[in-house]
Amino acid sequence: MNIVAISGSLRSASWNTLLLKAAAKAAKAEGAELNLLDIGELPLYNSDLDGEVKPAAVSRLLAALAQADGLFIATPEYNYSIPGVLKNALDWASRPAYQSLLVGKPCGLISASMSPLGGARAQVHLREVLAATLTPVYLAPDYLLPLAQNAFDGAGALSDAKALERLQRYVKGYLAWAKKCS
């Protein structure tokens, strides 16, 4: 399986990007590829730019989604919701409405946050956005990584053993579910 992975954080030392890298290792152990796609160069959605010829970064996003068997998103929580950069990527990917590459694309959601809630409110909002794009979301116990600043070692590896075990279980369950959706 080929899964597109998107981090909702552009920060170079993002906990969510590090969490996706740990998820990629877990996916590889299950025989799947989880490929991180950078969304930092996407222009703000503007329907004037959404014609036959799209900006290069948008074309890369759409090509990656077209070839992917699934989508995996890690989101931080900004002001009780998802970051604008993530919403922007989903806005680009969701066109044309109800006929986009997101329709029926099995999606997994994880989040890491410095807060003790681990990004739970962002996941709630993200599920609402994905419902509007007809994107099915893996229904399992949510994967939330609270106090993320304490979960990674100096090299950026997920060093919290329980958090890693939960992530591996989530990824394995997501992949099994995504295969059934295909």
Helices and strands as residue ranges (DSSP letters): E 2-7, H 15-29, E 33-37, G 47-49, H 56-67, E 70-74, H 84-93, E 107-112, H 120-132, E 143-145, G 148-150, H 161-181
